[in-house]
């Protein structure tokens, strides 16, 4: 049983959860919630006193004198629009796992009334099949940021998808790099890095890193930061248009890229060789560009008219280089 001296903070919690501009609470309703949910019995005078204490603490509370209906918080830590924007951004981010997304979204929705939280859950939320299966992302963001801040090298395992659509180590020995920046592109987070053994930049997906640790060795000083920004400017392609099913025969070496584009719900048809076939729903222009981007590793099989169109593109391309 909660004590009456806690009732001021509990009243604030009730206003956050049960009330908003469209659902103000009367003193009678507040008394009922305190009694039924917190086992606290208060009189109206105590309700008025709690509201005055909260106002003195800086909370802006509308009441019957203002709106003719009841109490609600005029201001919150985040506006409804801000929360919905952040929730949608988290939900749409492929590099954040379903479990981590739910935890972050629930924390944001807790700043709103139960009515606004339900509106997001009922009308906005839908499953995102492209979410990563790796749950180490938040730790990776922290550890990479620490390495960048302290100018230290980073050791980690890098993961890839297999035919079972599960993540496993790309190689036995760990990677050791010099982290430079974290960038966000195409709904994913990347670490831009240099290597202590090779020149130039490389990039790694944070959601595909595992067992990351900061090393004692210092990273070399980066002479030209503009080159790193230039390296990070690449964007994935996107085409609009009518969607249709397209079949591709793909080399085993681009399994990761196919999972990135189409998610782990991808249906894999194996023919026993070092290639596999997928049947995906995409736009015609997107399918043609995908076939062009991975020309050495992809064969466009169906539909037949799209295959013929791609063959024409290939002939036109060859003609240009004669």
One Martini backbone bead per residue (centre of mass of N, CA, C, O) as a GRO file, in nm:
protein
  322
    1UNK     BB    1   0.092   0.039   0.026
    2UNK     BB    2   0.069   0.354  -0.034
    3UNK     BB    3   0.151   0.658   0.074
    4UNK     BB    4   0.030   0.976   0.107
    5UNK     BB    5   0.315   1.123   0.069
    6UNK     BB    6   0.320   1.001  -0.241
    7UNK     BB    7   0.075   1.135  -0.401
    8UNK     BB    8   0.210   1.353  -0.577
    9UNK     BB    9   0.376   1.165  -0.764
   10UNK     BB   10   0.134   0.988  -0.844
   11UNK     BB   11  -0.030   1.214  -0.974
   12UNK     BB   12   0.174   1.270  -1.196
   13UNK     BB   13   0.165   0.985  -1.321
   14UNK     BB   14  -0.136   0.996  -1.394
   15UNK     BB   15  -0.121   1.241  -1.586
   16UNK     BB   16   0.074   1.104  -1.789
   17UNK     BB   17  -0.109   0.839  -1.846
   18UNK     BB   18  -0.443   0.936  -1.824
   19UNK     BB   19  -0.377   1.229  -1.952
   20UNK     BB   20  -0.510   1.484  -2.176
   21UNK     BB   21  -0.657   1.710  -2.374
   22UNK     BB   22  -0.884   1.477  -2.452
   23UNK     BB   23  -0.835   1.347  -2.128
   24UNK     BB   24  -0.943   1.473  -1.873
   25UNK     BB   25  -0.928   1.492  -1.512
   26UNK     BB   26  -1.105   1.465  -1.247
   27UNK     BB   27  -1.110   1.458  -0.913
   28UNK     BB   28  -1.280   1.200  -0.899
   29UNK     BB   29  -1.095   1.026  -1.088
   30UNK     BB   30  -0.839   1.051  -0.921
   31UNK     BB   31  -0.949   0.920  -0.663
   32UNK     BB   32  -1.011   0.646  -0.797
   33UNK     BB   33  -0.726   0.569  -0.896
   34UNK     BB   34  -0.588   0.584  -0.621
   35UNK     BB   35  -0.765   0.361  -0.498
   36UNK     BB   36  -0.753   0.121  -0.717
   37UNK     BB   37  -0.424   0.132  -0.793
   38UNK     BB   38  -0.291   0.248  -0.485
   39UNK     BB   39  -0.444   0.252  -0.212
   40UNK     BB   40  -0.555   0.565  -0.196
   41UNK     BB   41  -0.700   0.804   0.029
   42UNK     BB   42  -0.862   1.101  -0.091
   43UNK     BB   43  -0.934   1.426  -0.090
   44UNK     BB   44  -0.991   1.709  -0.260
   45UNK     BB   45  -0.788   1.885  -0.104
   46UNK     BB   46  -0.544   1.704  -0.175
   47UNK     BB   47  -0.555   1.745  -0.476
   48UNK     BB   48  -0.513   2.051  -0.475
   49UNK     BB   49  -0.242   2.039  -0.325
   50UNK     BB   50  -0.086   1.870  -0.535
   51UNK     BB   51  -0.117   2.072  -0.769
   52UNK     BB   52   0.036   2.304  -0.631
   53UNK     BB   53   0.307   2.158  -0.595
   54UNK     BB   54   0.354   2.103  -0.898
   55UNK     BB   55   0.353   2.400  -0.987
   56UNK     BB   56   0.594   2.486  -0.803
   57UNK     BB   57   0.783   2.269  -0.967
   58UNK     BB   58   0.687   2.353  -1.293
   59UNK     BB   59   0.412   2.246  -1.364
   60UNK     BB   60   0.177   2.246  -1.630
   61UNK     BB   61  -0.171   2.278  -1.531
   62UNK     BB   62  -0.475   2.199  -1.631
   63UNK     BB   63  -0.811   2.307  -1.555
   64UNK     BB   64  -1.135   2.390  -1.513
   65UNK     BB   65  -1.077   2.700  -1.543
   66UNK     BB   66  -0.959   2.651  -1.840
   67UNK     BB   67  -1.154   2.389  -1.974
   68UNK     BB   68  -1.415   2.262  -1.803
   69UNK     BB   69  -1.307   1.947  -1.706
   70UNK     BB   70  -0.978   1.920  -1.620
   71UNK     BB   71  -0.682   1.742  -1.586
   72UNK     BB   72  -0.361   1.839  -1.743
   73UNK     BB   73  -0.073   1.839  -1.924
   74UNK     BB   74   0.068   2.093  -2.116
   75UNK     BB   75   0.357   1.964  -2.062
   76UNK     BB   76   0.629   1.774  -2.198
   77UNK     BB   77   0.921   1.636  -2.272
   78UNK     BB   78   0.748   1.542  -2.524
   79UNK     BB   79   0.598   1.564  -2.801
   80UNK     BB   80   0.400   1.377  -2.990
   81UNK     BB   81   0.548   1.420  -3.262
   82UNK     BB   82   0.832   1.353  -3.157
   83UNK     BB   83   0.773   1.062  -3.068
   84UNK     BB   84   0.668   0.950  -3.339
   85UNK     BB   85   0.924   1.010  -3.496
   86UNK     BB   86   1.120   0.840  -3.323
   87UNK     BB   87   0.968   0.571  -3.342
   88UNK     BB   88   0.980   0.545  -3.652
   89UNK     BB   89   1.289   0.556  -3.675
   90UNK     BB   90   1.345   0.305  -3.505
   91UNK     BB   91   1.163   0.104  -3.662
   92UNK     BB   92   1.310   0.162  -3.951
   93UNK     BB   93   1.572   0.058  -3.829
   94UNK     BB   94   1.756  -0.216  -3.918
   95UNK     BB   95   2.000  -0.205  -3.694
   96UNK     BB   96   1.764  -0.247  -3.496
   97UNK     BB   97   1.633  -0.451  -3.299
   98UNK     BB   98   1.336  -0.554  -3.188
   99UNK     BB   99   1.402  -0.542  -2.884
  100UNK     BB  100   1.536  -0.259  -2.882
  101UNK     BB  101   1.301  -0.106  -3.008
  102UNK     BB  102   1.090  -0.163  -2.791
  103UNK     BB  103   1.242  -0.031  -2.557
  104UNK     BB  104   1.260   0.256  -2.679
  105UNK     BB  105   0.959   0.300  -2.746
  106UNK     BB  106   0.846   0.257  -2.461
  107UNK     BB  107   1.002   0.496  -2.334
  108UNK     BB  108   0.869   0.713  -2.512
  109UNK     BB  109   0.563   0.640  -2.454
  110UNK     BB  110   0.585   0.707  -2.140
  111UNK     BB  111   0.561   1.029  -2.204
  112UNK     BB  112   0.270   0.947  -2.265
  113UNK     BB  113  -0.028   0.874  -2.307
  114UNK     BB  114  -0.220   0.592  -2.347
  115UNK     BB  115  -0.359   0.699  -2.605
  116UNK     BB  116  -0.106   0.768  -2.778
  117UNK     BB  117   0.028   0.491  -2.755
  118UNK     BB  118  -0.206   0.334  -2.894
  119UNK     BB  119  -0.195   0.480  -3.164
  120UNK     BB  120   0.078   0.375  -3.248
  121UNK     BB  121   0.026   0.066  -3.217
  122UNK     BB  122  -0.238   0.053  -3.406
  123UNK     BB  123  -0.152   0.261  -3.668
  124UNK     BB  124   0.176   0.247  -3.714
  125UNK     BB  125   0.251  -0.027  -3.642
  126UNK     BB  126   0.477  -0.265  -3.805
  127UNK     BB  127   0.644  -0.510  -3.914
  128UNK     BB  128   1.012  -0.552  -3.944
  129UNK     BB  129   1.197  -0.777  -4.144
  130UNK     BB  130   1.489  -0.599  -4.151
  131UNK     BB  131   1.587  -0.670  -3.890
  132UNK     BB  132   1.821  -0.740  -3.687
  133UNK     BB  133   1.976  -1.025  -3.506
  134UNK     BB  134   2.165  -0.834  -3.358
  135UNK     BB  135   2.206  -0.735  -2.997
  136UNK     BB  136   2.493  -0.546  -2.995
  137UNK     BB  137   2.459  -0.252  -3.088
  138UNK     BB  138   2.470  -0.064  -2.835
  139UNK     BB  139   2.749  -0.158  -2.755
  140UNK     BB  140   2.892  -0.082  -3.020
  141UNK     BB  141   2.844   0.220  -3.006
  142UNK     BB  142   3.002   0.262  -2.743
  143UNK     BB  143   3.281   0.127  -2.817
  144UNK     BB  144   3.340   0.293  -3.073
  145UNK     BB  145   3.324   0.571  -2.941
  146UNK     BB  146   3.554   0.521  -2.743
  147UNK     BB  147   3.777   0.466  -2.955
  148UNK     BB  148   3.755   0.740  -3.096
  149UNK     BB  149   3.802   0.925  -2.850
  150UNK     BB  150   4.090   0.766  -2.765
  151UNK     BB  151   4.252   0.656  -3.016
  152UNK     BB  152   4.176   0.345  -3.062
  153UNK     BB  153   4.181   0.029  -3.121
  154UNK     BB  154   3.979  -0.240  -3.277
  155UNK     BB  155   3.824  -0.547  -3.176
  156UNK     BB  156   3.650  -0.796  -3.391
  157UNK     BB  157   3.375  -0.956  -3.506
  158UNK     BB  158   3.245  -1.066  -3.821
  159UNK     BB  159   2.935  -1.096  -3.983
  160UNK     BB  160   2.724  -1.346  -4.153
  161UNK     BB  161   2.520  -1.487  -4.388
  162UNK     BB  162   2.359  -1.780  -4.444
  163UNK     BB  163   2.141  -2.016  -4.565
  164UNK     BB  164   2.001  -2.008  -4.269
  165UNK     BB  165   1.982  -1.697  -4.190
  166UNK     BB  166   2.243  -1.677  -4.009
  167UNK     BB  167   2.477  -1.566  -3.790
  168UNK     BB  168   2.835  -1.557  -3.859
  169UNK     BB  169   3.153  -1.585  -3.894
  170UNK     BB  170   3.363  -1.476  -4.145
  171UNK     BB  171   3.614  -1.532  -3.954
  172UNK     BB  172   3.833  -1.646  -3.724
  173UNK     BB  173   3.980  -1.394  -3.713
  174UNK     BB  174   4.005  -1.092  -3.598
  175UNK     BB  175   3.951  -0.761  -3.619
  176UNK     BB  176   4.177  -0.472  -3.684
  177UNK     BB  177   4.116  -0.125  -3.620
  178UNK     BB  178   4.064   0.235  -3.704
  179UNK     BB  179   3.847   0.430  -3.580
  180UNK     BB  180   3.659   0.730  -3.701
  181UNK     BB  181   3.342   0.677  -3.775
  182UNK     BB  182   2.990   0.737  -3.751
  183UNK     BB  183   2.739   0.629  -3.981
  184UNK     BB  184   2.423   0.705  -4.155
  185UNK     BB  185   2.281   0.465  -4.392
  186UNK     BB  186   2.013   0.317  -4.505
  187UNK     BB  187   1.919   0.239  -4.203
  188UNK     BB  188   2.234   0.236  -4.114
  189UNK     BB  189   2.527   0.152  -3.929
  190UNK     BB  190   2.864   0.283  -3.957
  191UNK     BB  191   3.215   0.211  -3.968
  192UNK     BB  192   3.480   0.416  -4.018
  193UNK     BB  193   3.804   0.295  -4.134
  194UNK     BB  194   4.129   0.196  -4.063
  195UNK     BB  195   4.444   0.037  -4.119
  196UNK     BB  196   4.751  -0.064  -3.982
  197UNK     BB  197   4.825  -0.228  -4.279
  198UNK     BB  198   4.640  -0.032  -4.460
  199UNK     BB  199   4.527   0.163  -4.697
  200UNK     BB  200   4.256   0.331  -4.645
  201UNK     BB  201   3.911   0.266  -4.645
  202UNK     BB  202   3.658   0.127  -4.434
  203UNK     BB  203   3.355  -0.071  -4.369
  204UNK     BB  204   3.112  -0.133  -4.095
  205UNK     BB  205   2.863  -0.295  -3.950
  206UNK     BB  206   2.735  -0.269  -3.634
  207UNK     BB  207   2.523  -0.520  -3.658
  208UNK     BB  208   2.795  -0.720  -3.744
  209UNK     BB  209   2.917  -0.693  -3.471
  210UNK     BB  210   3.142  -0.874  -3.238
  211UNK     BB  211   3.323  -0.870  -2.960
  212UNK     BB  212   3.406  -0.582  -2.876
  213UNK     BB  213   3.735  -0.417  -2.829
  214UNK     BB  214   3.961  -0.215  -2.671
  215UNK     BB  215   4.273  -0.125  -2.740
  216UNK     BB  216   4.596  -0.007  -2.657
  217UNK     BB  217   4.641   0.080  -2.928
  218UNK     BB  218   4.703   0.333  -3.131
  219UNK     BB  219   4.594   0.544  -3.355
  220UNK     BB  220   4.644   0.700  -3.622
  221UNK     BB  221   4.675   0.993  -3.762
  222UNK     BB  222   4.446   1.185  -3.934
  223UNK     BB  223   4.500   1.391  -4.206
  224UNK     BB  224   4.221   1.347  -4.394
  225UNK     BB  225   3.886   1.392  -4.332
  226UNK     BB  226   3.752   1.432  -4.615
  227UNK     BB  227   3.791   1.140  -4.719
  228UNK     BB  228   3.590   1.008  -4.523
  229UNK     BB  229   3.337   1.159  -4.617
  230UNK     BB  230   3.351   1.067  -4.912
  231UNK     BB  231   3.329   0.762  -4.854
  232UNK     BB  232   3.033   0.801  -4.694
  233UNK     BB  233   2.832   0.896  -4.951
  234UNK     BB  234   2.708   0.644  -5.018
  235UNK     BB  235   2.417   0.502  -5.183
  236UNK     BB  236   2.145   0.344  -5.213
  237UNK     BB  237   1.909   0.223  -5.411
  238UNK     BB  238   1.593   0.365  -5.559
  239UNK     BB  239   1.271   0.255  -5.682
  240UNK     BB  240   0.993   0.315  -5.850
  241UNK     BB  241   0.690   0.136  -5.902
  242UNK     BB  242   0.577  -0.144  -6.014
  243UNK     BB  243   0.520  -0.449  -5.867
  244UNK     BB  244   0.715  -0.761  -5.903
  245UNK     BB  245   0.809  -1.077  -5.976
  246UNK     BB  246   1.155  -1.187  -5.931
  247UNK     BB  247   1.416  -1.386  -6.068
  248UNK     BB  248   1.727  -1.504  -5.914
  249UNK     BB  249   2.061  -1.589  -5.975
  250UNK     BB  250   2.302  -1.646  -5.710
  251UNK     BB  251   2.578  -1.590  -5.553
  252UNK     BB  252   2.706  -1.675  -5.249
  253UNK     BB  253   2.872  -1.394  -5.210
  254UNK     BB  254   2.567  -1.223  -5.193
  255UNK     BB  255   2.391  -1.285  -4.942
  256UNK     BB  256   2.408  -1.029  -4.769
  257UNK     BB  257   2.282  -0.833  -4.979
  258UNK     BB  258   2.006  -0.979  -4.998
  259UNK     BB  259   1.930  -0.948  -4.699
  260UNK     BB  260   1.944  -0.640  -4.689
  261UNK     BB  261   1.712  -0.598  -4.908
  262UNK     BB  262   1.491  -0.859  -4.811
  263UNK     BB  263   1.558  -1.025  -4.576
  264UNK     BB  264   1.496  -1.323  -4.372
  265UNK     BB  265   1.233  -1.406  -4.558
  266UNK     BB  266   1.392  -1.532  -4.760
  267UNK     BB  267   1.372  -1.750  -5.036
  268UNK     BB  268   1.566  -2.044  -5.069
  269UNK     BB  269   1.700  -2.193  -5.372
  270UNK     BB  270   1.870  -2.489  -5.410
  271UNK     BB  271   2.115  -2.663  -5.652
  272UNK     BB  272   2.408  -2.759  -5.516
  273UNK     BB  273   2.569  -2.516  -5.562
  274UNK     BB  274   2.720  -2.179  -5.564
  275UNK     BB  275   2.406  -2.126  -5.592
  276UNK     BB  276   2.097  -1.926  -5.587
  277UNK     BB  277   1.739  -1.882  -5.560
  278UNK     BB  278   1.517  -1.599  -5.605
  279UNK     BB  279   1.186  -1.457  -5.509
  280UNK     BB  280   1.092  -1.121  -5.573
  281UNK     BB  281   0.953  -0.803  -5.483
  282UNK     BB  282   0.975  -0.557  -5.744
  283UNK     BB  283   1.089  -0.335  -5.945
  284UNK     BB  284   1.198  -0.313  -6.259
  285UNK     BB  285   1.425  -0.104  -6.221
  286UNK     BB  286   1.543  -0.238  -5.970
  287UNK     BB  287   1.611  -0.510  -6.107
  288UNK     BB  288   1.800  -0.397  -6.325
  289UNK     BB  289   2.001  -0.260  -6.132
  290UNK     BB  290   2.078  -0.509  -5.972
  291UNK     BB  291   2.190  -0.666  -6.217
  292UNK     BB  292   2.408  -0.451  -6.278
  293UNK     BB  293   2.558  -0.435  -6.001
  294UNK     BB  294   2.565  -0.783  -6.012
  295UNK     BB  295   2.661  -0.914  -6.288
  296UNK     BB  296   2.865  -1.145  -6.182
  297UNK     BB  297   2.626  -1.268  -5.959
  298UNK     BB  298   2.372  -1.229  -6.160
  299UNK     BB  299   2.060  -1.380  -6.282
  300UNK     BB  300   1.797  -1.304  -6.482
  301UNK     BB  301   1.504  -1.501  -6.524
  302UNK     BB  302   1.236  -1.351  -6.410
  303UNK     BB  303   1.072  -1.233  -6.639
  304UNK     BB  304   1.112  -1.264  -6.972
  305UNK     BB  305   1.079  -0.962  -7.058
  306UNK     BB  306   1.298  -0.862  -6.856
  307UNK     BB  307   1.529  -1.029  -6.962
  308UNK     BB  308   1.524  -0.903  -7.247
  309UNK     BB  309   1.574  -0.613  -7.151
  310UNK     BB  310   1.852  -0.671  -7.028
  311UNK     BB  311   1.988  -0.772  -7.286
  312UNK     BB  312   1.963  -0.502  -7.430
  313UNK     BB  313   2.134  -0.343  -7.231
  314UNK     BB  314   2.391  -0.507  -7.282
  315UNK     BB  315   2.417  -0.449  -7.585
  316UNK     BB  316   2.432  -0.141  -7.553
  317UNK     BB  317   2.686  -0.142  -7.375
  318UNK     BB  318   2.877  -0.286  -7.577
  319UNK     BB  319   2.847  -0.079  -7.807
  320UNK     BB  320   2.994   0.155  -7.650
  321UNK     BB  321   3.283  -0.029  -7.642
  322UNK     BB  322   3.363  -0.052  -7.960
   0.00000   0.00000   0.00000
